[in-house]
Every structure is written in C-alpha cells, then in structure tokens.
Amino acid sequence: MTGYANNSHTSAEDIYHRLKEDILILRLKPGQMISENEVANTYNVSRTPIKTAFMRLKGENYVDIVPQKGTFVTPLDIKYVKDAIYMRSVLETDMLKRIIQSSNYNDVVALLEQNMNKQREVLNPGSVDPENFYDVDNHFHFTLFHAMNRVEMWNIVQYCQVYYTRFRMLDYTATARYQQLVTEHERILNALKQKDMALLESVVFDHLHGALYILADRIETDFKEYFVKPTA
C-alpha cells in the first residue's frame, strides 16, 4: 500500500483517488488482491467508505469484486491497449496536420520545445522517477490536442487510461528506456518543424507502437500474470 498518513477524516472520495493512483502507476499490480482490512488500517477508517470506493473503482474497471474471494486489481487487456494506441496514432497524426495548417503553428512549436526541455531535466541516469516522466511525457501529447481546442477529445482518450496508462507505466519500469522516448519526441518535433506529414505519420506510429514491439515477448512470459488470459 502507499505511504499516505492515516487520517480519521479520510473520505470514500479520498480513498478512491488514492487507490486509483496506486493502480495507474502500478504500486498495486494488475491482478493483485486489495484487502479491505489493510486499506482500513492504512487510512484509519471503517469499511463503509472503503466499500464505496471499491464500488466506484469497479464501475470504472479498475477492480473486480469477486464474491467470497475479494477485490482484485483488473488485469491489463492487450486488445484495449492496442485499440487505444491505434486511436492515439490516428488522432495525434491528425492534430499535427492541423497544427501545420494553423495560425498558431509557431506558438505550438515553442510550447513543445519548452516541454522537451522539461523532459531532458527529468532525465537523470539511474534515478528517473517514472511518475515525473509520465507527467511530462503526457503533457507533450496533451499539447497537441490543447493547441487545436480538442481538450474534450483528449479527455475521451483518457478514459482508456485504466489499461493504456498502466501499460505505459509497465514500459517505463520494465525497460527504463526514458532516453529513447525523449529522442522519439524530438523526432516528432523535428518532423513538425519540417512540416513533413509523411515523416510525422511514420515517427508518431513508431513512437506509440514501440512498447508493443519491445514488450511483446515479455507479455507472454515475465508479465503474463498481469494480462487477461487469451481465450482459446
């Protein structure tokens, strides 16, 4: 469990957000059981707000509640991950095309350059914080949607985070390929500066699909317990 301090005033809302964060950043692993008693002891609360939080997490597919067995973090579903990556690839390529044609093109390039500087600051060989890197990585992509006034579209994409965010965190923690990801962002930005749509489509596709290729074998071996078992 997390290191949050006990608090007798902790609400179901607080517990929901804290457990959701733990699930998304893989403090709580896919398939891991979450004990009501342990959560109650951690947050110094009764089981009532915990049950409320669990039901909300269940409704958003973060946990499964199995009668007579317990509450478990939902496993990753590779089909949803692939669908989310496909959707991101199509939408982000379209956003970049629109940016090239927009009147605020130079402003967007400047914002992305600022973000690249933050990504480089986060890099510290041997001690990169995955959560910090996720934040700056995510903001790079968010900038594309925000620049084209498509924040609601971005929010819709984020509904896939129960699977896709955890897959990205698995990529971070399993491969530590932070420098490679920064380099890929640099390639996207450089292609945008060149206004080369064919190159943009290629580098965006490679960037977003990279984890699928790199983790392919390990999904079937090292991390097979994290994923929904394929149907026969």
C-alpha positions as CSV (number, residue, x, y, z in Angstrom):
1,M,0.0,0.0,0.0
2,T,1.0,3.6,-0.3
3,G,2.7,5.6,2.4
4,Y,-0.2,8.1,2.9
5,A,-0.6,9.1,6.5
6,N,-3.5,7.8,8.5
7,N,-6.4,10.3,8.7
8,S,-9.6,9.7,10.6
9,H,-11.3,12.2,8.2
10,T,-10.3,10.3,5.1
11,S,-13.4,10.0,2.9
12,A,-14.5,7.5,0.3
13,E,-13.5,10.1,-2.3
14,D,-10.0,10.3,-0.9
15,I,-9.6,6.5,-0.8
16,Y,-11.0,6.2,-4.4
17,H,-8.4,8.7,-5.7
18,R,-5.5,7.2,-3.8
19,L,-6.3,3.7,-4.8
20,K,-6.8,4.8,-8.4
21,E,-3.4,6.5,-8.5
22,D,-1.8,3.4,-6.9
23,I,-3.4,1.2,-9.7
24,L,-2.4,3.5,-12.5
25,I,1.2,3.8,-11.5
26,L,1.5,0.1,-10.7
27,R,2.0,0.4,-7.0
28,L,-0.9,-2.0,-7.0
29,K,-0.2,-4.6,-9.7
30,P,-2.7,-6.0,-12.2
31,G,-4.3,-9.0,-10.6
32,Q,-3.2,-8.1,-7.1
33,M,-5.8,-8.5,-4.3
34,I,-6.7,-5.4,-2.3
35,S,-7.6,-6.2,1.3
36,E,-10.4,-4.2,2.9
37,N,-8.9,-4.7,6.3
38,E,-5.4,-3.5,5.1
39,V,-7.0,-0.4,3.4
40,A,-9.0,0.3,6.6
41,N,-5.8,0.1,8.7
42,T,-3.8,2.2,6.3
43,Y,-6.3,5.1,6.3
44,N,-7.7,4.6,9.8
45,V,-11.3,4.3,8.5
46,S,-14.3,2.0,8.8
47,R,-15.1,-0.4,6.0
48,T,-18.0,1.7,4.8
49,P,-16.1,4.3,2.8
50,I,-13.8,1.5,1.5
51,K,-16.8,-0.4,0.1
52,T,-18.0,2.8,-1.5
53,A,-14.6,3.5,-3.1
54,F,-14.3,-0.1,-4.3
55,M,-17.7,0.0,-6.0
56,R,-16.7,3.2,-7.8
57,L,-13.4,1.7,-8.9
58,K,-15.3,-1.4,-10.1
59,G,-17.7,0.8,-12.1
60,E,-14.6,2.2,-13.9
61,N,-13.0,-1.2,-14.5
62,Y,-10.1,-0.6,-12.1
63,V,-11.0,-3.5,-9.9
64,D,-13.0,-6.7,-10.0
65,I,-15.1,-7.7,-6.9
66,V,-15.3,-11.5,-6.7
67,P,-17.9,-12.8,-4.2
68,Q,-16.4,-14.9,-1.5
69,K,-12.9,-14.2,-2.7
70,G,-12.1,-10.5,-2.6
71,T,-11.3,-7.4,-4.6
72,F,-8.6,-7.6,-7.2
73,V,-7.0,-5.0,-9.5
74,T,-8.2,-5.7,-13.0
75,P,-5.6,-7.3,-15.3
76,L,-4.4,-5.5,-18.4
77,D,-6.3,-6.3,-21.6
78,I,-3.9,-6.2,-24.6
79,K,-6.8,-5.7,-27.0
80,Y,-7.8,-2.5,-25.3
81,V,-4.2,-1.4,-25.2
82,K,-3.8,-1.9,-28.9
83,D,-7.1,-0.1,-29.6
84,A,-6.0,2.8,-27.5
85,I,-2.7,3.0,-29.3
86,Y,-4.4,2.9,-32.7
87,M,-6.8,5.7,-31.7
88,R,-3.9,7.8,-30.3
89,S,-1.9,7.3,-33.5
90,V,-4.8,8.4,-35.8
91,L,-5.8,11.3,-33.7
92,E,-2.3,12.7,-32.9
93,T,-1.3,12.5,-36.6
94,D,-4.5,14.5,-37.4
95,M,-3.7,17.0,-34.7
96,L,-0.2,17.5,-36.1
97,K,-1.6,18.0,-39.6
98,R,-3.9,20.7,-38.2
99,I,-1.1,22.3,-36.3
100,I,0.9,22.7,-39.5
101,Q,-2.0,24.4,-41.1
102,S,-2.9,26.6,-38.2
103,S,-2.1,30.2,-37.5
104,N,-0.6,29.4,-34.1
105,Y,1.9,26.9,-35.5
106,N,4.9,28.8,-34.1
107,D,3.4,29.1,-30.7
108,V,2.8,25.3,-30.6
109,V,6.3,24.6,-31.7
110,A,7.6,26.8,-28.9
111,L,5.4,25.0,-26.3
112,L,6.7,21.7,-27.4
113,E,10.3,22.9,-27.2
114,Q,9.6,24.0,-23.6
115,N,8.2,20.6,-22.9
116,M,11.3,18.9,-24.4
117,N,13.5,20.9,-22.1
118,K,11.4,19.6,-19.1
119,Q,11.8,16.1,-20.4
120,R,15.6,16.4,-20.5
121,E,15.6,17.9,-17.0
122,V,13.7,14.8,-15.7
123,L,16.3,12.5,-17.2
124,N,18.8,11.6,-14.5
125,P,20.5,8.3,-15.3
126,G,19.8,5.7,-12.7
127,S,17.2,7.7,-10.8
128,V,14.4,8.7,-13.2
129,D,11.1,9.0,-11.4
130,P,8.5,7.2,-13.6
131,E,5.7,9.3,-12.3
132,N,7.5,12.6,-13.1
133,F,8.5,11.3,-16.5
134,Y,4.9,10.2,-17.2
135,D,3.6,13.7,-16.4
136,V,6.0,15.5,-18.9
137,D,5.6,12.8,-21.5
138,N,1.8,13.0,-21.2
139,H,1.9,16.8,-21.4
140,F,3.8,16.7,-24.7
141,H,0.9,14.8,-26.3
142,F,-1.8,16.8,-24.5
143,T,-0.3,20.0,-26.0
144,L,-1.2,18.8,-29.5
145,F,-4.9,18.5,-28.6
146,H,-5.0,21.6,-26.5
147,A,-3.4,23.7,-29.3
148,M,-6.3,22.7,-31.6
149,N,-9.0,23.2,-29.0
150,R,-9.6,19.5,-28.7
151,V,-9.3,19.1,-25.0
152,E,-12.6,17.2,-24.8
153,M,-11.3,14.7,-27.4
154,W,-8.2,14.3,-25.2
155,N,-10.4,13.6,-22.2
156,I,-12.2,10.9,-24.1
157,V,-8.9,9.3,-25.0
158,Q,-8.0,9.3,-21.3
159,Y,-11.0,7.0,-20.5
160,C,-8.7,4.3,-21.8
161,Q,-6.2,5.0,-19.1
162,V,-7.3,2.1,-16.9
163,Y,-5.4,-0.1,-19.5
164,Y,-3.2,2.2,-21.5
165,T,-1.7,4.3,-18.7
166,R,-0.7,1.1,-16.8
167,F,0.8,-0.3,-20.0
168,R,2.9,2.8,-20.4
169,M,4.0,2.6,-16.8
170,L,4.9,-1.1,-17.3
171,D,7.0,0.0,-20.3
172,Y,8.8,2.6,-18.1
173,T,9.5,0.4,-15.2
174,A,10.4,-2.7,-17.2
175,T,12.7,-1.1,-19.8
176,A,13.8,2.3,-18.3
177,R,14.0,3.5,-21.9
178,Y,13.5,7.1,-21.0
179,Q,16.2,8.5,-23.2
180,Q,14.8,6.6,-26.2
181,L,11.3,8.1,-25.6
182,V,12.8,11.6,-25.3
183,T,14.6,11.0,-28.6
184,E,11.3,9.9,-30.2
185,H,9.6,13.1,-29.0
186,E,12.5,15.1,-30.5
187,R,11.9,13.3,-33.8
188,I,8.2,14.2,-33.7
189,L,9.1,17.8,-33.0
190,N,11.7,17.9,-35.8
191,A,9.3,16.5,-38.3
192,L,6.7,19.1,-37.2
193,K,9.3,21.8,-37.8
194,Q,10.0,20.4,-41.2
195,K,6.2,20.3,-41.9
196,D,6.7,16.8,-43.3
197,M,3.5,14.9,-42.9
198,A,4.8,11.6,-44.3
199,L,7.6,11.7,-41.8
200,L,5.2,12.7,-39.0
201,E,2.9,9.8,-39.6
202,S,5.9,7.4,-39.5
203,V,7.5,8.8,-36.3
204,V,4.2,9.0,-34.5
205,F,3.3,5.4,-35.4
206,D,6.7,4.1,-34.3
207,H,6.6,6.1,-31.1
208,L,3.2,5.0,-30.0
209,H,3.6,1.4,-31.1
210,G,7.1,1.0,-29.7
211,A,6.2,-0.6,-26.3
212,L,4.1,-3.2,-28.1
213,Y,7.1,-4.4,-30.0
214,I,9.6,-4.1,-27.2
215,L,7.4,-5.9,-24.6
216,A,5.9,-8.4,-26.9
217,D,7.8,-11.5,-25.7
218,R,7.7,-10.4,-22.0
219,I,3.9,-10.1,-22.1
220,E,3.8,-13.8,-22.7
221,T,6.4,-14.6,-20.1
222,D,7.6,-12.2,-17.4
223,F,4.3,-10.3,-17.2
224,K,1.8,-12.9,-18.3
225,E,0.1,-12.7,-14.8
226,Y,-0.6,-9.0,-15.5
227,F,-2.7,-9.6,-18.6
228,V,-6.1,-11.1,-19.4
229,K,-5.6,-14.7,-20.4
230,P,-6.3,-15.1,-24.1
231,T,-9.3,-17.2,-25.0
232,A,-8.8,-20.5,-26.7
